[in-house]
Amino acid sequence: MDTRMRSPTPLPTPPVTPRPTGPYYTITDFIGYSPYKLRVNPYYQPTAAISEQWLDDHHVHPSARKRAAFEACNFGLLTAMCYPDADYERFRVLCDYINCLFAFDDLTDEGGLRKNGDGTKKASDIIMNALTHPFSYETEFRCGQVFSSFWGRAVELGCTTGTQRRFLEYTDLYVQAVHEQVVHRAKNYIPPLEEFIRLRRDTGALKMCFAMGEFGLNVDIPDVVFECPQIKIMEDCANDVVVLSNDIYSYNIEQAQGDTCNIIEAAMKERGLDVQAAMDYAGELVKGRIDLYTATKAQLPSWGPKVDADVQRYLRVCEDWMTGGFHWSLESKRYFGEQVTSVKKTLCVEILPKEAPRGQIAIPDLDRAS
């Protein structure tokens, strides 16, 4: 018998994802920091694909290239991550809502309305009319048509009076803030940080998304809950977590396009920071909001067993939006394109080169709309 010692078989070396070779920055690991875990709606597919086809059937996308880019974002996955408890019928409406929201957002962020204040005001008025009168309002503006469609179905499914009121109120705040942001962009104006964060709480549309979470759960939460100081703090914290982390994730493509409506740009301007220091600053802001949300949750008053249970379900929507936003941003190609797998592993983002300035893009269906 050969009793000589043998060298152990070396373990295979795990593949190493290389860091970018050009200029890059690192982003905060929010998934590792957050105590809230990811959940996904079991009706994700084929519902998400059906919703994408529904939007396409309304010819909302101005070109085949725009449609392909939109569908690569996989907004159905975001919806499934943020509304995991919605039943099939309500989840379908929520998928349509999120698709509508991002279609409109793309018009104002990178489409024909990005620096067009008058056009944004006209589009915003149509959206509000479409939501206020979903069964009677008619428009040639396709975004207005799809907003009427999803909201009419939400109302027919039994969206409560309180939820309807909150959703319409928050949508009005959203379109007003989007118009203000478009005006800022046209003037190359970057607001001070406090002003920026206040505006971002409305341009991010999270208040609307939280209200749609009530619809998704089919709960009827009394107004007194939403007047509670602790609930307001928690909603603001969750809102800030989602929109500020979104600014971190989206910064690369926005800086390439010359867009300064971002917490990173605001921090660099006000505090004299470079990109990495601004990323770290914004990352600490987000982590602080997660901590404050968690601490405040332990201080909630009681409204009785039934309401307390519904409030906990509603707050889970806020938590699912925080968690879903983190995970989707590192799964979808919306912010990192083909870099996304590498960014997810390394948290390193290679800085994109600046793009050539773009001219005004026509929106014929909005131009025809009255």
N, C-alpha and C positions, 0 to 999 in steps of 0.2 A: 504493500500500500504506500502510495506517495504521500508522506506527511509534511512535505515542505509547504510553508506559508505561501499563499497565492495573493497577488495584488487584487483588491476588490475591483469589480467592473465599475468604471466611472459612470456616474449618473449623467444622462443627457443634459446638456446645457440648454436652459429655456431660451427661446428666441428673444432677442432684445430689440425693442422698437427704438430705432435711432431718433435722436432729437433733431430738430430742424438744423439745416446747415447755414441758413441765412439768419437775419435778425428775428428774434422771437421774444415772447413774454410767456410767463406761466400764470395759470389761473388757479383759484382756490378750489380745494376738494370739498364742495358743499355736500355731496352725497355721503362722504365719510363723516362729515361733521354733524349732519342733521339726525335727530333721534327718530324722525318719521320715515317709515318704510314704504316702499313702492307697492302699489296694488294695481291690477289691470282689469278692466271690465271684461267679463266673459263673452260679451256680445261684440267685441272689437271687430272681428271679421266674421261674416262678410259685410257687416254694417258700414264700416269705414269706406269700403270700395263702392258700395251702393250710393253713399252720400257724395263721394267724389264724382260719380257718374251723373248724379242729380245736378250738381253744380255745373258740370260740363254741358249738360243738356240745356242749361239756361244761357250758355254762351257768354259767361262772365269773363273768361280769359281772353285777352285781346289778340293772342297769337298762339300757335302750337308750341312755340318755345316757352312762352310764359306758362302755358298749361303744364308742360313737362316739368318745369322748375317748381311750380306750385305743388304738383303731386309728389315730387321727390321729397317734399318737406314732411309728408305723412302726418297731416294734422289729425287724422283719425286715431293715430296712436296717442297723440297728446290728449285727445278727448277721452280715450279709454283709461289713460293714466290719471286723469284729473277727476273723472266722474265714474269710479269703479263700481258704485252701488246702484246706478240707474238701471231700471228695467229696460227691456228691449225697445219698447215704443218711445220712451223718454230719451234713451241713449241715441236713437236715430235722430230725434230732433236736436239733441245736443251736438251731434256730429255736423248736422247742417248748420247750426249756429256758429260753431267754431270755424267751419269753412267760409261762411259768409263774413265773419269778423276779419279773418286774415285776408280775404279777397279785398275788402275795403281798406284794411290797413296797408296792403301793398300799393294800392292806388295813391295813398297819401304819403307813404314812406319812400317809395322808389319808383312810383308810376307817374302818371300825368298830372297828379295833384301835389307833388312833393313840395313845390314852391308856388303853388297857385292858390292864393287865399280866396279869391272870388269863386273859383271852381269848387274848392273844398266847402265853402259856405253853402253853395247850391246843393252839392251832394249830401251834406249833413242835413239840410232841411228836408230833402227827399227821404232820407233814412228815417227821420223822426216822423214824417207824415205816414210812411209805410208801416211803422210800428204802432202809431196811434190809431190808424184806421186800416188794419190788416185785411179786412174783408171787403173794403170798398175803394181804397186808394189805387189809382192806376198811374203808372209811369213807364217811360221808355228806358229809364236808367236801370240796367240789369241788376246792379247791386241792390237797388230799391225793391225790385221784384222778388229777389230771393229772401230779403229780410222780411217782407210781407208774408211769404210762404211759410218759413219756419215758425215765425211768431204766431201766425194764425193757428197753426197746428198745436203749438204750445198752449194757447188759450183754450182750444177745443179739448185738449187732454185734461183740463182742470187746473191750470195754473192759478194759484190763489190770488185773491184781490191784492193782498199785501205784497206778494212777490211781483205781480204785474206792476204795481206802483213803483216799487223799488227799481225794477229793471228799467222802466221808462225814465225814471229820474236819473239813474246812473248813466244810461245811454246818452241823455241830454248833456250831462257833464262831460262824457267822453267826447262827443262830437265838438263841443265848444273847446275843449282842451286840444283836440287834434287841430282845429283851425288855428288856435294860438301857436301851436308848435310849427305849423306850416309857415305862419307869418315870421316866426323867429328864424326858421331856416332860410327864408327868402332874404332876410336882413343879416344873415350870418351872426345872429345874436345868441350868445350862450348865457342863460340866466345864472345868478348866484346859486350855490348848492341848495340852500333851504328852499328857494323858490322852485328850483328844478325838481326837487323831490316831491313837493306839493303838486306840481303840474304832472309829474310822472305817475302819480297815484290815479290820475284820471286818463291820461293818454294810454296807459297800459291796459285799460278795460277790465281790470280785475274785479272792480265793484260789480260790474255787469255779470262777470263770470261767476262770482259768488252767489248772486241772486239766481242765476240759472242753476246753480247747485241746489238751491231750495226746490226749484221745479223738478230737478232730477230725482230728488229724494221724496217728492210728493208730501212735503211737510208744510204745516201752517203755523209758523212761529209768530207769536204776538209782537206788536211794535215795541212794547216795553223792553224786550230783549235787545233790540237793535239800538235802543237809547242808553243802554247800560255802558258806563265808561270803560269797563274791562273788555266788553265785546268790541267796542270801537278801537281800543288799543290793539287788540288781537287782529282785527281786520286790517288795520293799518300796517301792522308788522308783517302779516302774511303777504299783503299787497307789495310792500317794499321788498320783501325777500324775492318775490317772483320777478318784479320789474327790474330791480337793480342787478340781480343775477343775470337776467336776460340782457341787460346792457353790457355786462361783462362778456357773455357768450357772443353777442352780435357785434361787438366793437370792431373786430377785424374787417368785416365786410363794409361796415358803415364808414370807417376811416378811409377805406379804399375808394368809396363813393363820394368822399368829401362831406359826409353828414356829421354834424357836430351835436345832434340832439341825443346825448348819451352821458351817463354819469361819469364816465372816464374823461371825456372832454371837459366837463364841468369841474371835476377835481383837478385836472392838470392846469386849467386856467386860474382857478381861485387859489390853489395852494402851491402853485409853481412846481408841480410834480412831473416826473417823466412817466412814460407809459407803465412801466412795471410798478413804480410806487403808487400810481393811481389805481392799478389793478389790486394791489395789496390793500389800499385804503378802502376801496369799494367792497372787497372781500370781507374785511373786518366789519363794515357796516352791515352786511348781510348776516354775518354770524351773530352780531349783536342783536339784530331783530329776531332771529331764531330764539336766542336766549330769553329775550323779553317776552316773546309770545308764550314760551313754555312756562316762565315764571308767573305770568298773568293768568294762565289757565288754572293754576292752583288756587287762585283767589276769587273765582267766580261765585256770585251769589246763587241762591236756589229760587226757582220759579215753580216748584212742584215737580213730582216725579215725571209726568208726561212731557212737560215742556223741557225739563232738564235733559231728558233722553233725546229729544229732537235737537236741542242746542248742541249736544255732543256730536250728533250726526252731522249737523251743519258745520261745526268746527273741523270735523274730519275732512270736509270738502276743502277748507282752507289749507289743511295740512297736505291733502292730496295734490293741490295745486302747487305748493312749494316743492314737494318731492317729484311730482310729475314733470314740472318745469326743468328741474335738474337733469333727470334721466332722459327726457325727450331731446333736450338740447345736445346731448352727447350720443344720441342714436340717429336723429334726423340729419339730413344733409343741408338743412336750411342755413346754418351759421358757419359750418366748417367744410362743407362740400366733401371732396375726397379725402380731406385731412381728418375726418371725424373719428375714424378708428384710432389713429395715432394720437389725437388730442385726448380721447377718452383714456388711453393707457398712460400717457406721459404728462397730461395737463399743460403741454407746451404748444404754443400757437405760433406758427411762422407768419410774420407780418406780410400781408399782401401789398403789392405795389399799387400806387394811386391809379385810378381809372381816368380816362379822358372825360371832361365835363359832358353831360348829356343835355340835349335840347329838350324843349317842351314836347311831351307826347300827347297826341290828340286822344280824346275819349268821345267818339261820335255819339254813343247812346246817351251820355250825359249832356252833350251839346244840344241834342234834339229834345231832351226832356224839358218840361215846363214846370 
